Amino acid sequence: MTVSITIPESLKPEDGRFGSGPSKIRPEQIAALDAGATTLLGTSHRQSPVKQVVGSIREGLAEFFHLPDGYEVALGNGGASAFWEVACASLITRQAAFGTYGSFSAKFAASAANTPFLEKPVIFEGEPGTYRLPELTEGVDTYCWAHNETSTGVAAPIRRVPGSREAGALTVIDGTSAAGALPIDIAQTDVYYFSPQKAFGSDGGLWVAILSPEAIDRAAGVESSAHLEGARRWVPPFFSLTSALNNSRKDQTLNTPAVATLIMMANQIEWLNGNGGLAWAAARCAKSASILYTWAERSDYAHPFVTDPGARSNAVVTIDLDESVSASQVLAILRENGIVDAAGYRKLGRNQLRVGVFPSVEPSDVIAFTKCVDYVVEHLQ
Ligand SMILES: *Cc1c(COP(=O)(O)O)cnc(C)c1O
């Protein structure tokens, strides 16, 4: 059944992009592309103008995350998905433990399980809509979980598994949809990695990783012993963390990056730092998220999917709709009206809205979003 509903202009958000990645790109970021149209775009990534952009990303992130002494920012091509393979090749010594509670946290665990030279990982599995942290396990040298499980809208706490540091283990956190939106104490992690197309409102294709001195040492050790006679490990150059770091220290990447992605990311980091950094960004996202959760709790046809308020994400908000209201129909009508990408994660298979409320999204547009959904539902009845 196709129904056409025209939402009054007065109710609509100024910007209709509510995706969880790719997410809204601010017009100023596009203006930055234009400003670099002949000086950056189409020029060598090994020359100073583009290297300065990479340098500004690395310095800007160091400021944004208040990096503890010795921590460094590395980047490379391939996005967070590629970083999972980097971690399997260059970081996990023998065995990792994973908290899995949704598609993204499970994908990294699957990569480790399929790596022929690693032992089978220890999996601590939680139900979608909750989180589960890995627990101290003998023999485990790397503990991994996701800060924000984008497929379900769950945010997990980031603090080291007690005893893990004393045992020499690393804490490797997928911050892909959390970085830039949720508070984080980087000292509780050895690796905090993410892609730029979520809170940093840029394009995909790049991974960024914040590395502790212990993570840097681990990669150097694992990679050098991989070449010893009899070692079964293969570290493809593309998955070498040490080589990514060595290039990053020169404000370069191993191979050619998308220069536009770098420019838009640098602009976003400048914007975030100029407004008050992570504290400002996290407060803004918390405000937008609370608009949605409060609306859903008061609504007679919607409710937050994540039942534990302490596990609800302030970056990606999931809202279940009653069976009487078809989410796919609501989403189709929203799309016709220019309000896009608020669909639930396909594989989760719920009658759900999922709204990316990253820092670029105006809280006033989030209020408008709720009004538009109410309008559509009312006119569907
Ligand atoms: C989006 C996402 C990824 C994958 O990022 P790509 O850049 O597409 O590889 C991984 N983890 C989480 C938590 C994500 O949200």
The ligand as a Tripos MOL2 file, in Angstrom:
@<TRIPOS>MOLECULE
LIG
   15    15     1     0     0
SMALL
NO_CHARGES

@<TRIPOS>ATOM
      1 C1         30.1190    1.7550   11.0320 C.3       1 LIG1
      2 C2         30.7940    0.8770   12.0070 C.ar      1 LIG1
      3 C3         31.8470    0.0200   11.6440 C.ar      1 LIG1
      4 C4         32.2850   -0.1410   10.2160 C.3       1 LIG1
      5 O1         32.8720    1.0150    9.7460 O.3       1 LIG1
      6 P1         33.4000    1.0410    8.2170 P.3       1 LIG1
      7 O2         34.0500    2.3720    8.1180 O.co2     1 LIG1
      8 O3         32.2140    0.8820    7.3460 O.co2     1 LIG1
      9 O4         34.3540   -0.0860    8.0850 O.co2     1 LIG1
     10 C5         32.4580   -0.7070   12.6320 C.ar      1 LIG1
     11 N1         32.0760   -0.6180   13.9160 N.ar      1 LIG1
     12 C6         31.0580    0.1730   14.3120 C.ar      1 LIG1
     13 C7         30.6980    0.2360   15.7520 C.3       1 LIG1
     14 C8         30.3880    0.9520   13.3650 C.ar      1 LIG1
     15 O5         29.3940    1.7460   13.7540 O.3       1 LIG1
@<TRIPOS>BOND
     1     1     2 1
     2     2     3 ar
     3     2    14 ar
     4     3     4 1
     5     3    10 ar
     6     4     5 1
     7     5     6 1
     8     6     7 2
     9     6     8 1
    10     6     9 1
    11    10    11 ar
    12    11    12 ar
    13    12    13 1
    14    12    14 ar
    15    14    15 1
@<TRIPOS>SUBSTRUCTURE
     1 LIG1         1 GROUP 0 **** ****
